[in-house]
């Protein structure tokens, strides 16, 4: 994190990224002295409510973060920045997104956790848009112009007030990661969990294993009613809005899908926490497992980041793909979409055993719109096709399997959503490939 003193003294001349959190109420004019080098400007965690009208003087600026400020509108000066491609105004008080605030080269827009009730039709003119994050607003409708966003790959509209999921979204040719839980249409008729409840008093809390946007995961010992002990993972939710949606939706999805060999599944729901915090007991992952990939970067936008020159044996890659296809078949059969099928949410071991986790973007198939179920499932098939392609690019595919796998990747990613295979077919095809390669 940089300081105002560094900025004002000229110490930061020539930097490409500025991170400044200093309870600012006004935009520091000294930032313009960095115009010839500044590409990333992070002003999150201040008290700003506006930006200067001549913000476009930062002619090299590509990324702007203004989360956790006091903005009630996205300033129109943002739309005049010629190189800007990523804009983030998460957790403000934004009620208005003017059409003029949309930069011409916009690829990634984050307006999570605000007060938006409407969106401008001009949003559909942002033809380069790949990621649109709108969870935690007050939207009752989406502009029909979004049907023109043929490059849109990730859409977060969870925890809004949408009475129905627009059909045009389900035809977007590039959409692969969709989260919509917490809207009226998604809550009505959602499947109920049959998972047991576990009392806080029956748990012995251990060390922290990890934490993410929605909660903290501890190791814990669970004393069962018969006196036996079981080592588990306990996720305590923070109760905050994430970019994907709410902890309540994540919990509901975890408890609905239950157990599967390729899922980090929920065992039970926590009750009687002293502070009333919600929580889930999860299967404890063995230390031999590691994360398949890193999350997307500012540069890669919608694609995971893999270590440079990282390779894996074909048999291992095939087993990973087969396991994940089986897990998604299980989820879809229980009326749930994962919404975030990425390598960075998958753990693997050296044998190719794979575990899919992180249900923060999961959603229940809308009970009132059964005609949409197949398309929603096939949106997730595109995400799987991207994952399969990434795996095949990082192994030596035997010549006898190359054409079949290339065709599978093509079918999963084809722009006609309804023509993609489902996970029943994918699971069967990959299981057959594994048998043929054994």
Order of alpha helices (4+ residues) and beta strands (2+ residues): alpha-beta-beta-beta-beta-beta-beta-beta-beta-alpha-beta-beta-beta-beta-alpha-beta-beta-beta-alpha-beta-beta-beta-beta-alpha-alpha-alpha
